[in-house]
C-alpha cells in the first residue's frame, strides 16, 4: 500500500509522507503498526483544519498504543524503563497532547503543523530507533507476534538504557 499525503496551504509548506519499503524496519508487526501510523497521519493531513480534532484524537490514541507496544517489547528484551527510545516517545506524546489543547482553544493550523512535523520526524525515528529495536528483537529471538522470547536467558533484564542493543557478559 502506498500512502501519500500532501498539504499545501499559504501558511505551511508541503509535507509528504509515503509508506514504502524505505520505512520498513524488518519486523512485520512493527511495520504493520507503522503503516497504520502513516495512513492515519495522511488522513489527518488530508482533512480540513476545522474537521481535524476528532481525527487527531484518534491518531493520538493510535500513537499511544503504538508506542506502548514498542515499549512493552523493549522491557521484555532488556531495556530499562527510562531508555532514550521510550523518552523520545514520551516527548512526542506530550507534544501531541499540548497540540490538542491548543487546537481546542482555537488555533486552527496547529494540528496541520504538528502533522507536518511528524511527517518529517517519523522516517528518521523509524530508520534509527525503530530499526535498532527491530534488529535487537531479532538478535535476542523475540517474536513480536506472540511477544515471547525463544530463550529468555539471552536477555539481561533492565540492562540497556541507550537506544541500541545489549549483550550479556
C-alpha positions in Angstrom: 0.0 0.0 0.0 1.4 3.4 -0.9 0.0 6.1 1.4 0.8 9.7 0.4 -0.2 12.9 2.0 0.4 16.4 0.7 -0.7 19.6 2.3 -0.3 22.9 0.5 -1.7 26.0 2.2 -0.4 29.6 2.3 0.6 29.2 6.0 2.6 26.0 5.5 5.0 24.2 3.3 4.0 21.0 1.5 4.5 17.8 3.6 4.5 14.4 2.1 5.0 11.0 3.8 4.9 7.9 1.6 4.7 4.4 3.0 7.4 2.4 1.2 10.0 -0.3 1.8 12.3 2.5 2.9 10.2 2.9 6.1 10.2 -0.9 6.8 12.3 -2.0 9.8 12.1 -5.7 9.1 9.7 -6.7 11.8 6.2 -7.5 10.3 4.2 -6.4 13.3 6.1 -3.2 13.8 5.9 -2.4 10.1 2.1 -3.0 10.1 1.8 -0.6 13.0 4.0 1.9 11.3 2.0 1.7 8.1 -1.2 2.3 10.1 0.5 5.4 11.7 1.4 6.7 8.2 -2.1 6.1 6.9 -3.7 7.9 9.9 -1.2 10.8 9.5 -2.1 11.1 5.8 -5.8 11.1 6.6 -5.2 13.8 9.1 -3.2 15.9 6.6 -6.0 15.5 4.0 -8.7 16.7 6.4 -9.7 20.3 6.5 -8.4 22.0 9.7 -11.9 22.7 11.1 -12.6 18.9 11.0 -9.3 17.6 12.3 -9.7 17.5 16.1 -11.7 14.3 16.4 -9.4 12.5 13.9 -6.4 13.9 15.7 -7.6 12.5 19.0 -8.0 9.0 17.3 -4.4 9.5 15.9 -3.2 10.2 19.4 -4.9 7.1 20.7 -3.2 5.0 18.0 0.1 6.6 18.8 -0.3 5.8 22.5 -0.9 2.1 21.6 1.9 2.1 19.0 4.4 3.4 21.5 3.2 1.2 24.3 3.6 -1.8 22.1 7.2 -1.0 21.3 8.0 -0.1 25.0 6.5 -3.4 26.1 8.9 -5.2 23.7 11.8 -3.1 25.0 11.1 -4.0 28.6 10.7 -7.7 27.7 14.1 -7.7 25.9 16.3 -6.0 28.4 15.8 -2.2 28.0 15.5 -0.2 31.2 12.2 1.7 31.6 13.9 5.1 31.2 15.7 4.3 27.9 16.1 7.1 25.3 13.8 5.4 22.8 10.9 5.5 25.3 11.9 9.0 26.3 11.6 10.1 22.6 8.1 8.5 22.6 7.1 10.4 25.8 8.3 13.7 24.3 6.3 13.2 21.1 3.1 12.2 23.0 3.4 15.2 25.4 3.7 17.5 22.4 0.8 15.8 20.6 -1.4 16.4 23.7 -0.3 20.0 24.0 -1.3 20.5 20.4 -4.8 19.1 21.0 -5.2 21.6 23.9 -4.1 24.5 21.7 -6.5 23.3 18.9 -9.4 23.3 21.4 -8.5 26.9 22.2 -8.9 27.9 18.6 -5.5 27.5 16.9 -6.9 26.3 13.5 -3.5 25.4 12.0 -1.7 23.8 14.9 -2.7 20.2 14.1 -1.5 20.7 10.5 1.8 22.0 11.8 2.1 19.0 14.1 1.2 16.5 11.4 3.8 18.1 9.1 6.4 17.9 11.9 5.5 14.2 12.5 5.8 13.5 8.7 9.4 14.9 9.0 10.2 13.2 12.3 8.9 9.7 11.6 11.2 8.5 8.8 14.3 9.3 10.9 12.8 7.7 14.0 11.9 4.6 12.1 15.3 4.4 10.4 17.3 4.8 13.7 15.5 3.9 16.9 12.8 1.5 15.5 15.2 -0.2 13.1 17.6 -0.7 16.0 14.8 -2.1 18.1 13.8 -4.4 15.3 17.3 -5.7 15.0 17.6 -6.1 18.8 14.4 -8.1 18.8 15.7 -10.4 16.1 19.1 -10.8 17.9 17.5 -11.9 21.1 14.9 -14.1 19.5 11.9 -12.1 20.4 8.7 -12.9 18.4 6.7 -9.6 18.2 3.5 -11.5 17.1 3.4 -13.7 20.2 5.5 -11.3 22.4 7.7 -14.1 23.6 11.4 -14.9 23.7 12.7 -18.1 22.2 15.2 -18.3 25.1 14.6 -15.9 28.0 18.2 -16.5 29.3 19.5 -14.4 26.3 18.2 -11.2 27.9 19.7 -9.3 30.9 16.7 -7.5 32.5 16.8 -3.7 32.5 20.4 -3.7 31.4 20.0 -1.2 28.5 19.3 2.5 28.8 20.5 3.6 25.4 18.9 3.1 22.1 20.9 0.2 20.7 21.4 -3.4 21.6 23.0 -5.0 24.6 24.9 -8.2 25.1 25.1 -10.2 28.3 28.5 -11.0 29.6 
